[in-house]
Amino acid sequence: MGSNPDDSAAFAAAHALLIRQGADTLPHPGGTLLAHLTRVESRLAGWNARPALRLAGLCHAFYGTDGFAESLLPLERRAELAAAIGAEAEEIVHFYASCDREFSHAGLPHADGPFRDRFTDRTFLPTARQRADFAELTAANELDLAAVNTEFRERWGGPLLRLFTTWRPLLSEAALADARGLLGPPTPPRRG
């Protein structure tokens, strides 16, 4: 996927902001938070995600998440992230961070599936684009964790594969193939 000069500037600005906020020293499975975020962005790039979604993947932990409480910026400073990566990518980051996973995951593939914002406790129906971006980013994030942590993969691989299968309408074919390859049962060797 080609990128224009503005995309390159946004990726450089995101990386610089991550370093300033300490992502390169914050421990995370598989190394540092920055290493994880970089791998998530790389996985999304491998799936041919658009630049805004890739930037969101690189920055998805800025406000913390339902599964990772540490945040790099408080919500009051959303404008700083938007200035670095653009409004569309920042909106994806905020939406991802706001998800009350236990409440929202099951309904995600359905247009009438409610989504709860864990920051405001507000429940609403996300757009099709929000649901697809959230699913793709979640898959990239969880698959990175499964790739670098055998214990995580053994414990959560089956449930994640079932979840991603229910999200099939939202996920790209590349994301589904990656999930099946990493989380699915091993393929028996072919007999010659």
CYANA upper distance limits for C-alpha pairs under 8 A (distance plus 0.5 A):
  1 MET  CA     45 ALA  CA      8.14
  1 MET  CA     48 ASN  CA      6.64
  3 SER  CA      7 ASP  CA      6.30
  3 SER  CA      8 SER  CA      7.47
  3 SER  CA     51 PRO  CA      7.92
  4 ASN  CA      8 SER  CA      7.21
  5 PRO  CA      9 ALA  CA      6.86
  6 ASP  CA     10 ALA  CA      6.68
  7 ASP  CA     11 PHE  CA      6.74
  7 ASP  CA     51 PRO  CA      7.25
  8 SER  CA     12 ALA  CA      6.70
  9 ALA  CA     13 ALA  CA      6.53
 10 ALA  CA     14 ALA  CA      6.49
 10 ALA  CA     55 LEU  CA      8.25
 10 ALA  CA     84 ALA  CA      6.35
 10 ALA  CA     85 ILE  CA      5.41
 10 ALA  CA     86 GLY  CA      7.89
 11 PHE  CA     15 HIS  CA      6.64
 11 PHE  CA     55 LEU  CA      7.15
 11 PHE  CA     85 ILE  CA      7.55
 12 ALA  CA     16 ALA  CA      6.67
 13 ALA  CA     17 LEU  CA      6.63
 13 ALA  CA     84 ALA  CA      5.74
 13 ALA  CA     85 ILE  CA      7.48
 14 ALA  CA     18 LEU  CA      6.61
 14 ALA  CA     55 LEU  CA      8.10
 14 ALA  CA     58 LEU  CA      8.13
 14 ALA  CA     59 CYS  CA      7.65
 14 ALA  CA     81 LEU  CA      8.22
 14 ALA  CA     84 ALA  CA      6.25
 14 ALA  CA     85 ILE  CA      6.57
 15 HIS  CA     19 ILE  CA      6.80
 16 ALA  CA     20 ARG  CA      6.72
 17 LEU  CA     21 GLN  CA      6.62
 17 LEU  CA     81 LEU  CA      8.47
 17 LEU  CA     84 ALA  CA      8.16
 18 LEU  CA     22 GLY  CA      6.81
 18 LEU  CA     23 ALA  CA      5.81
 18 LEU  CA     24 ASP  CA      7.79
 18 LEU  CA     34 LEU  CA      7.63
 18 LEU  CA     59 CYS  CA      8.22
 18 LEU  CA     72 LEU  CA      8.34
 19 ILE  CA     23 ALA  CA      6.14
 19 ILE  CA     24 ASP  CA      6.27
 19 ILE  CA     34 LEU  CA      8.43
 21 GLN  CA     72 LEU  CA      6.18
 21 GLN  CA     73 LEU  CA      8.08
 22 GLY  CA     26 LEU  CA      6.82
 22 GLY  CA     72 LEU  CA      7.95
 23 ALA  CA     32 THR  CA      7.39
 23 ALA  CA     33 LEU  CA      5.72
 23 ALA  CA     34 LEU  CA      5.41
 23 ALA  CA     72 LEU  CA      7.93
 24 ASP  CA     32 THR  CA      6.28
 24 ASP  CA     33 LEU  CA      6.78
 24 ASP  CA     34 LEU  CA      5.41
 24 ASP  CA     35 ALA  CA      7.80
 25 THR  CA     32 THR  CA      6.49
 25 THR  CA     33 LEU  CA      7.87
 25 THR  CA     34 LEU  CA      8.34
 26 LEU  CA     32 THR  CA      5.88
 26 LEU  CA     33 LEU  CA      6.03
 26 LEU  CA     34 LEU  CA      8.24
 27 PRO  CA     31 GLY  CA      6.64
 27 PRO  CA     32 THR  CA      5.00
 27 PRO  CA     33 LEU  CA      6.47
 28 HIS  CA     32 THR  CA      5.27
 28 HIS  CA     33 LEU  CA      5.51
 28 HIS  CA     36 HIS  CA      7.65
 29 PRO  CA     33 LEU  CA      8.39
 29 PRO  CA     36 HIS  CA      8.04
 29 PRO  CA    145 LEU  CA      7.37
 29 PRO  CA    148 VAL  CA      7.60
 29 PRO  CA    149 ASN  CA      7.42
 30 GLY  CA     35 ALA  CA      7.94
 30 GLY  CA     36 HIS  CA      7.29
 30 GLY  CA    145 LEU  CA      8.09
 30 GLY  CA    148 VAL  CA      5.93
 30 GLY  CA    149 ASN  CA      7.50
 31 GLY  CA     35 ALA  CA      6.68
 31 GLY  CA     36 HIS  CA      7.68
 32 THR  CA     36 HIS  CA      6.94
 33 LEU  CA     37 LEU  CA      6.60
 34 LEU  CA     38 THR  CA      6.52
 35 ALA  CA     39 ARG  CA      6.75
 36 HIS  CA     40 VAL  CA      6.73
 36 HIS  CA    144 ASP  CA      7.75
 37 LEU  CA     41 GLU  CA      6.76
 37 LEU  CA     57 GLY  CA      7.11
 37 LEU  CA     58 LEU  CA      5.27
 37 LEU  CA     59 CYS  CA      7.21
 37 LEU  CA     60 HIS  CA      8.00
 37 LEU  CA     61 ALA  CA      8.46
 38 THR  CA     42 SER  CA      6.64
 38 THR  CA     58 LEU  CA      6.22
 39 ARG  CA     43 ARG  CA      6.59
 39 ARG  CA    144 ASP  CA      7.32
 40 VAL  CA     44 LEU  CA      6.79
 40 VAL  CA     57 GLY  CA      6.26
 40 VAL  CA     58 LEU  CA      6.97
 40 VAL  CA    140 ALA  CA      6.02
 40 VAL  CA    141 ASN  CA      6.15
 40 VAL  CA    144 ASP  CA      6.83
 41 GLU  CA     45 ALA  CA      6.64
 41 GLU  CA     54 ARG  CA      5.63
 41 GLU  CA     55 LEU  CA      7.41
 41 GLU  CA     56 ALA  CA      8.45
 41 GLU  CA     57 GLY  CA      5.46
 41 GLU  CA     58 LEU  CA      5.49
 41 GLU  CA    140 ALA  CA      8.46
 42 SER  CA     46 GLY  CA      6.68
 42 SER  CA     54 ARG  CA      8.29
 43 ARG  CA     47 TRP  CA      6.93
 43 ARG  CA    140 ALA  CA      6.67
 43 ARG  CA    144 ASP  CA      8.47
 44 LEU  CA     48 ASN  CA      6.91
 44 LEU  CA     49 ALA  CA      5.91
 44 LEU  CA     53 LEU  CA      8.18
 44 LEU  CA     54 ARG  CA      6.30
 44 LEU  CA     57 GLY  CA      7.79
 44 LEU  CA    136 GLU  CA      8.46
 44 LEU  CA    137 LEU  CA      8.13
 44 LEU  CA    140 ALA  CA      6.92
 45 ALA  CA     49 ALA  CA      6.03
 45 ALA  CA     50 ARG  CA      8.34
 45 ALA  CA     54 ARG  CA      6.92
 47 TRP  CA    172 SER  CA      8.09
 47 TRP  CA    174 ALA  CA      5.83
 47 TRP  CA    175 ALA  CA      6.99
 49 ALA  CA     53 LEU  CA      6.69
 49 ALA  CA     54 ARG  CA      6.72
 50 ARG  CA     54 ARG  CA      6.86
 51 PRO  CA     55 LEU  CA      6.53
 52 ALA  CA     56 ALA  CA      6.67
 52 ALA  CA     85 ILE  CA      8.35
 52 ALA  CA     86 GLY  CA      8.30
 52 ALA  CA     88 GLU  CA      6.79
 52 ALA  CA     89 ALA  CA      5.13
 53 LEU  CA     57 GLY  CA      6.62
 53 LEU  CA     89 ALA  CA      6.63
 53 LEU  CA     92 ILE  CA      7.73
 53 LEU  CA    133 ASP  CA      7.42
 53 LEU  CA    137 LEU  CA      8.07
 54 ARG  CA     58 LEU  CA      6.79
 55 LEU  CA     59 CYS  CA      6.75
 55 LEU  CA     85 ILE  CA      7.09
 55 LEU  CA     89 ALA  CA      6.52
 56 ALA  CA     60 HIS  CA      5.80
 56 ALA  CA     89 ALA  CA      5.51
 56 ALA  CA     90 GLU  CA      7.06
 56 ALA  CA     92 ILE  CA      6.51
 56 ALA  CA     93 VAL  CA      5.76
 56 ALA  CA    137 LEU  CA      8.48
 57 GLY  CA     93 VAL  CA      8.18
 57 GLY  CA    137 LEU  CA      6.67
 57 GLY  CA    140 ALA  CA      8.40
 57 GLY  CA    141 ASN  CA      8.31
 59 CYS  CA     93 VAL  CA      7.17
 60 HIS  CA     64 GLY  CA      8.39
 60 HIS  CA     93 VAL  CA      5.41
 60 HIS  CA     94 HIS  CA      8.38
 60 HIS  CA     96 TYR  CA      7.45
 60 HIS  CA     97 ALA  CA      7.50
 61 ALA  CA     65 THR  CA      6.81
 61 ALA  CA     68 PHE  CA      8.08
 61 ALA  CA     70 GLU  CA      8.40
 61 ALA  CA     71 SER  CA      6.97
 61 ALA  CA     72 LEU  CA      7.79
 61 ALA  CA     93 VAL  CA      8.02
 61 ALA  CA     97 ALA  CA      7.47
 62 PHE  CA     71 SER  CA      5.82
 62 PHE  CA     72 LEU  CA      5.23
 62 PHE  CA     73 LEU  CA      6.16
 62 PHE  CA     93 VAL  CA      8.02
 63 TYR  CA     70 GLU  CA      8.17
 63 TYR  CA     71 SER  CA      5.15
 63 TYR  CA     72 LEU  CA      6.64
 63 TYR  CA     73 LEU  CA      6.20
 63 TYR  CA     74 PRO  CA      6.66
 63 TYR  CA     75 LEU  CA      6.95
 63 TYR  CA     93 VAL  CA      8.40
 63 TYR  CA     94 HIS  CA      7.63
 63 TYR  CA     97 ALA  CA      6.55
 64 GLY  CA     68 PHE  CA      6.08
 64 GLY  CA     69 ALA  CA      5.45
 64 GLY  CA     70 GLU  CA      5.67
 64 GLY  CA     71 SER  CA      4.72
 64 GLY  CA     72 LEU  CA      7.78
 64 GLY  CA     97 ALA  CA      6.46
 65 THR  CA     69 ALA  CA      6.27
 65 THR  CA     70 GLU  CA      8.33
 65 THR  CA     71 SER  CA      8.47
 65 THR  CA     96 TYR  CA      7.83
 65 THR  CA     97 ALA  CA      4.99
 65 THR  CA     98 SER  CA      7.37
 65 THR  CA     99 CYS  CA      7.93
 66 ASP  CA     97 ALA  CA      7.36
 66 ASP  CA     98 SER  CA      8.02
 66 ASP  CA     99 CYS  CA      7.16
 66 ASP  CA    100 ASP  CA      6.80
 66 ASP  CA    101 ARG  CA      7.11
 66 ASP  CA    118 ARG  CA      8.38
 73 LEU  CA     77 ARG  CA      6.83
 73 LEU  CA     78 ARG  CA      8.08
 74 PRO  CA     78 ARG  CA      7.88
 77 ARG  CA     81 LEU  CA      7.87
 78 ARG  CA     82 ALA  CA      6.76
 78 ARG  CA     90 GLU  CA      8.11
 79 ALA  CA     83 ALA  CA      6.49
 80 GLU  CA     84 ALA  CA      6.97
 81 LEU  CA     85 ILE  CA      6.65
 81 LEU  CA     86 GLY  CA      8.11
 81 LEU  CA     90 GLU  CA      6.88
 82 ALA  CA     86 GLY  CA      5.20
 82 ALA  CA     87 ALA  CA      5.46
 82 ALA  CA     89 ALA  CA      7.91
 82 ALA  CA     90 GLU  CA      5.68
 83 ALA  CA     87 ALA  CA      7.93
 85 ILE  CA     89 ALA  CA      6.62
 85 ILE  CA     90 GLU  CA      7.09
 86 GLY  CA     90 GLU  CA      6.72
 87 ALA  CA     91 GLU  CA      6.56
 88 GLU  CA     92 ILE  CA      6.99
 89 ALA  CA     93 VAL  CA      6.83
 90 GLU  CA     94 HIS  CA      6.63
 91 GLU  CA     95 PHE  CA      6.54
 92 ILE  CA     96 TYR  CA      6.51
 92 ILE  CA    130 GLN  CA      7.82
 92 ILE  CA    133 ASP  CA      7.71
 92 ILE  CA    134 PHE  CA      7.97
 93 VAL  CA     97 ALA  CA      6.58
 94 HIS  CA     98 SER  CA      6.48
 95 PHE  CA     99 CYS  CA      7.05
 95 PHE  CA    117 ASP  CA      8.43
 95 PHE  CA    130 GLN  CA      8.19
 95 PHE  CA    134 PHE  CA      8.14
 96 TYR  CA    134 PHE  CA      6.48
 96 TYR  CA    137 LEU  CA      8.49
 98 SER  CA    116 ARG  CA      8.30
 98 SER  CA    117 ASP  CA      5.39
 98 SER  CA    118 ARG  CA      5.70
 98 SER  CA    119 PHE  CA      6.38
 99 CYS  CA    104 SER  CA      7.37
 99 CYS  CA    115 PHE  CA      7.67
 99 CYS  CA    116 ARG  CA      6.67
 99 CYS  CA    117 ASP  CA      5.79
 99 CYS  CA    118 ARG  CA      6.30
100 ASP  CA    104 SER  CA      6.41
100 ASP  CA    115 PHE  CA      8.01
100 ASP  CA    116 ARG  CA      6.02
100 ASP  CA    117 ASP  CA      6.48
100 ASP  CA    118 ARG  CA      5.53
101 ARG  CA    105 HIS  CA      5.90
102 GLU  CA    106 ALA  CA      8.41
103 PHE  CA    115 PHE  CA      7.56
103 PHE  CA    116 ARG  CA      7.05
104 SER  CA    108 LEU  CA      6.75
104 SER  CA    113 GLY  CA      8.09
104 SER  CA    114 PRO  CA      6.87
104 SER  CA    115 PHE  CA      5.27
104 SER  CA    116 ARG  CA      6.60
106 ALA  CA    113 GLY  CA      8.28
107 GLY  CA    112 ASP  CA      8.02
107 GLY  CA    113 GLY  CA      4.55
107 GLY  CA    114 PRO  CA      6.68
107 GLY  CA    115 PHE  CA      8.06
108 LEU  CA    113 GLY  CA      6.09
108 LEU  CA    114 PRO  CA      7.94
108 LEU  CA    115 PHE  CA      7.95
108 LEU  CA    131 ARG  CA      6.70
108 LEU  CA    135 ALA  CA      8.50
108 LEU  CA    167 TRP  CA      7.78
109 PRO  CA    113 GLY  CA      7.61
109 PRO  CA    131 ARG  CA      7.69
109 PRO  CA    166 THR  CA      7.66
109 PRO  CA    167 TRP  CA      5.91
109 PRO  CA    168 ARG  CA      8.39
109 PRO  CA    169 PRO  CA      7.16
109 PRO  CA    170 LEU  CA      6.94
111 ALA  CA    125 LEU  CA      7.77
111 ALA  CA    126 PRO  CA      8.26
111 ALA  CA    127 THR  CA      8.13
111 ALA  CA    128 ALA  CA      7.48
112 ASP  CA    125 LEU  CA      6.82
113 GLY  CA    125 LEU  CA      6.87
114 PRO  CA    123 THR  CA      6.77
114 PRO  CA    124 PHE  CA      6.02
114 PRO  CA    125 LEU  CA      5.54
114 PRO  CA    126 PRO  CA      7.92
115 PHE  CA    123 THR  CA      5.92
115 PHE  CA    124 PHE  CA      5.91
115 PHE  CA    125 LEU  CA      6.43
115 PHE  CA    126 PRO  CA      7.14
116 ARG  CA    121 ASP  CA      6.56
116 ARG  CA    122 ARG  CA      6.16
116 ARG  CA    123 THR  CA      4.80
116 ARG  CA    124 PHE  CA      7.09
117 ASP  CA    121 ASP  CA      5.65
117 ASP  CA    122 ARG  CA      5.86
117 ASP  CA    123 THR  CA      6.82
118 ARG  CA    122 ARG  CA      8.08
126 PRO  CA    130 GLN  CA      6.42
126 PRO  CA    131 ARG  CA      6.83
127 THR  CA    131 ARG  CA      6.78
128 ALA  CA    132 ALA  CA      6.68
129 ARG  CA    133 ASP  CA      6.52
130 GLN  CA    134 PHE  CA      6.49
131 ARG  CA    135 ALA  CA      6.64
131 ARG  CA    170 LEU  CA      7.48
132 ALA  CA    136 GLU  CA      6.64
132 ALA  CA    170 LEU  CA      5.17
132 ALA  CA    171 LEU  CA      6.93
133 ASP  CA    137 LEU  CA      6.53
134 PHE  CA    138 THR  CA      6.44
135 ALA  CA    139 ALA  CA      6.59
135 ALA  CA    167 TRP  CA      7.56
135 ALA  CA    170 LEU  CA      6.86
135 ALA  CA    171 LEU  CA      6.80
136 GLU  CA    140 ALA  CA      6.76
136 GLU  CA    170 LEU  CA      7.97
136 GLU  CA    171 LEU  CA      6.15
136 GLU  CA    172 SER  CA      7.79
136 GLU  CA    175 ALA  CA      7.49
137 LEU  CA    141 ASN  CA      6.59
138 THR  CA    142 GLU  CA      6.52
139 ALA  CA    143 LEU  CA      6.33
139 ALA  CA    164 PHE  CA      7.76
139 ALA  CA    175 ALA  CA      7.40
139 ALA  CA    179 ALA  CA      8.04
140 ALA  CA    144 ASP  CA      6.65
140 ALA  CA    175 ALA  CA      7.98
141 ASN  CA    145 LEU  CA      7.06
142 GLU  CA    146 ALA  CA      6.71
142 GLU  CA    160 LEU  CA      8.41
143 LEU  CA    147 ALA  CA      6.49
143 LEU  CA    178 ASP  CA      8.50
143 LEU  CA    179 ALA  CA      7.25
143 LEU  CA    182 LEU  CA      7.91
144 ASP  CA    148 VAL  CA      6.86
145 LEU  CA    149 ASN  CA      6.39
145 LEU  CA    152 PHE  CA      7.45
145 LEU  CA    153 ARG  CA      8.05
146 ALA  CA    150 THR  CA      7.01
146 ALA  CA    152 PHE  CA      6.21
146 ALA  CA    153 ARG  CA      4.92
146 ALA  CA    156 TRP  CA      8.50
146 ALA  CA    157 GLY  CA      7.60
146 ALA  CA    182 LEU  CA      8.14
146 ALA  CA    183 LEU  CA      8.31
147 ALA  CA    153 ARG  CA      7.74
147 ALA  CA    182 LEU  CA      7.70
149 ASN  CA    153 ARG  CA      6.80
150 THR  CA    154 GLU  CA      6.56
151 GLU  CA    155 ARG  CA      6.61
152 PHE  CA    156 TRP  CA      6.25
152 PHE  CA    157 GLY  CA      7.83
153 ARG  CA    157 GLY  CA      5.16
153 ARG  CA    183 LEU  CA      7.64
154 GLU  CA    158 GLY  CA      8.28
156 TRP  CA    160 LEU  CA      6.41
157 GLY  CA    161 LEU  CA      6.54
157 GLY  CA    183 LEU  CA      5.58
157 GLY  CA    184 GLY  CA      8.15
158 GLY  CA    162 ARG  CA      6.77
158 GLY  CA    183 LEU  CA      7.20
158 GLY  CA    184 GLY  CA      7.95
159 PRO  CA    163 LEU  CA      6.64
160 LEU  CA    164 PHE  CA      6.53
160 LEU  CA    183 LEU  CA      8.25
161 LEU  CA    165 THR  CA      6.53
161 LEU  CA    179 ALA  CA      7.02
161 LEU  CA    180 ARG  CA      7.46
161 LEU  CA    183 LEU  CA      6.64
161 LEU  CA    184 GLY  CA      7.53
162 ARG  CA    166 THR  CA      6.90
163 LEU  CA    167 TRP  CA      6.82
164 PHE  CA    168 ARG  CA      6.67
164 PHE  CA    171 LEU  CA      8.29
164 PHE  CA    176 LEU  CA      7.74
164 PHE  CA    179 ALA  CA      8.08
165 THR  CA    176 LEU  CA      8.18
167 TRP  CA    171 LEU  CA      6.89
168 ARG  CA    172 SER  CA      8.35
168 ARG  CA    176 LEU  CA      7.72
171 LEU  CA    175 ALA  CA      6.65
171 LEU  CA    176 LEU  CA      7.00
172 SER  CA    176 LEU  CA      6.89
173 GLU  CA    177 ALA  CA      6.55
174 ALA  CA    178 ASP  CA      6.60
175 ALA  CA    179 ALA  CA      6.63
176 LEU  CA    180 ARG  CA      6.63
177 ALA  CA    181 GLY  CA      6.54
178 ASP  CA    182 LEU  CA      6.59
179 ALA  CA    183 LEU  CA      6.07
179 ALA  CA    184 GLY  CA      7.70
180 ARG  CA    184 GLY  CA      5.19
